[in-house]
């Protein structure tokens, strides 16, 4: 039976997992309760446990040694960080919070948005000053009513110029004014001579609760007598899976022979939605391996002994019994940027062994791991959480591999056709002359394949997804064997 307990990140732990070390509280050792929770949780589920000597099951020879170890850390954050494997290069996504009640309130509601979806880059010639550019505008929002458009540029918020150190604070406010600017490319393709010219106009924007439909734009384009489907899909949101299937039904009904899937601003989301999308693109691989899961060595063995199939995700032909509209394609064009993450990358990686995936744009984020919420309770679930504090952890617990075992793309997935978005010519989403879409259409029509490497690659400092809690995390609905906890203790 499917479990639909919905958590924004990855897995709900149902009656599973305790530390392999005995309970210190029973022995009267006066160690920090929270530090004890941190160590036990990381010891049980952390993906990179085998790489952290302090998480070894035999790390401590006595309860006193364990207690001294816990008390050597001044706070839970410090012990947590000490147990992270290569924070800057491998595990960039595990985290700990001191107020899971506030966290759960975020999980329960829709996100706030003013409708302006933006990217942030360094001002040409600067390593500290930042400017923003509008990628697209959500319908029925403050940004739409104020006339904000794709391609608009802003240099400041409420009169304060944006910098790498202040943009997170300035753009987090519910109400603010953007100070508009003009992007001047100086008439050359190089970016080092470009400039941001401040303007005199400011526009006030207000955030409000908003449910974001990830199916932003769909189009059917005639190319030399053949129909090309175009879909900008901006989030793997399970609540919209039926609408995604309906969009593919429209493609199918119009005899679409080619597909351009625009994931350039898609931060990820539901693993199951990625399976459904990939199955709609194809359809000829039902039952074949889509992806496999790799946990730490102890959990991997426990899952395998219980049910090896639980570690495998497969292509499907239905969504809870509803037939999928599948195109049976052997080639797909996927548009990407540095904001394409997690489930977006999963689609690319997992389709690659089966069909020709032509990636156009710039290199993706590099997010192939998934995480889980741990509470300080006997089984790390929400029930019976320790009433003495409200800390919770979100450690990485598994990584996804495609059917031939490829994973660990820390530096992202590199495009076949490299083409960076030009701020001075972003184009109109879905228009045949929009540069990234045009590159795909040119390749389909046989005009020729371009390969442009920027003279000075632009660094994405951040984007609007950074202000939506946990936007770039993968999550999945998964049931755990009832006796998994016992297996881990043996």
C-alpha positions, 0 to 999 in steps of 0.5 A: 500500500502506498504511503502518502505522508508528504514531507518537503524533502525526502523520506518519512521514517516510519518506525525505523532506525536507532543508533547502534550505540546503547542509550546513554541516558539509561546509564546516567551519563550527563551528556548533552541530550541534543548532541546525543541526538545528533550523533545517534541520528547521523550514525544511523542514517547519514549517507557518508557515515563510512567516510566519517571516523567519528561515526563508526559504531566502535568509535567509543570504548566506554560510555564515559568516552562517549559523554566526554566527546559529546560535551566537547562541543559547545552546541548541536550545530558544531557537532553536526558540522563536525560530522559532515563529509566535505561540506564545500564539495560533496555534502552541501545540503545537510542541515540542522534547525533549532525550531522544527515547529516553525519548519513544519509551519512552512511545510504546511502552507503555500509559499509566499511570492510577489511573482517575480522569478529572478536570477542574480549575477555579479555586476561585470567587473565586480566580485561583490556587487550584484544585479538581478534580472527577471526570468519570468513573471507568475500570473495573478501576482503583484509583479504581473499587476505592476507590469514587471516583464522578463528581461527587466534588470534591477540593481538595488532594493529600496535604494540600497545597491545589491551586494553578495552580502546583503541580497539575502536579507533585502530580497527576503522581505515581504514588501520591497521596491526594486530599483530598475537598471539597464543592461548595456552589452556595449555592442560586443559579445564579450561580457567583461566590457558590459555594464549595469546602468542604474535608472530612476524608476522603482517598483514596489512589490508585495509577497502573498501566499501563492500556489505555483503551477509548475506547468508555466508554458506549453506550445506546439511549433511546426518545424518543417511540417513536423510538430514540436512540443515545447514545455517549460516545467518549473517544479516537480510538484506531485499535486500537478502530476495530472495536469502534466499528464494532460499536457502530454495528452495534448502533445499526443493528440497533436502528433508531436514528434519532437519535444523540447523540455525546458527545465532551465529554472526547475529546482527539482522536487518529487522523485515520483514526478520525475519518473512519471515525466520520463515515462511520458517522454518515452513509454517504451521502457515500462518496468525497466530500471529508472534509478536505484538508491544507494544508502550508507553500507549498513542501511543498504544491506538492511534494505536489500535483505528486506526487499531488494526491489525497494531500492529500485525505481522503475519506468511506469505506464500509469499514475495510480491507475490512470494511464500515462500519455506517452510519446515514445520518443527516442530523442528529447531536448532539455534546456538547462541552467545552473538553476536546474537541480535535483529531480531535473538532473535526475530526468537527464541522468536517468533517460541518458541510458535509454534515449538521446538526451540533447542538453542545451544551455549551461551546466546544472547544479550537481544535486544527486542526493536526497535527505530526510527529517530526523527528530529526537525520538526513539525512532527519529520520527515526529511522534514522541519527540523529546519535549525538552528542545525543538531541534531537527536534522535534515542529513543526506541519506541516499544518492540516486544512480541511473540504470548503468550506475552513473552518479556523483555529478558534483559539478553538474551535468554538462550540456551538449550545446553550450549556450548561456542566457544573454541578459540583453536578449533573453527573448520571450518564453515559448517564442521560436526566436528565444535563443535556447529554444531556437538552438533546439529547433535549429538542431531539429530542423537540421540547420546546424548545431551551435556550440558557444562557450562564453568568453567569461562564464557568468556566475549565478550568485543566486535566484528566486528559488533560494527564497522558497524553503527547500525548493531544490530538494528531492523528496519521495513517498516511501514505506519502510519494512516494519522490522528494519529497526531490529535489523539495524540493531543486530 
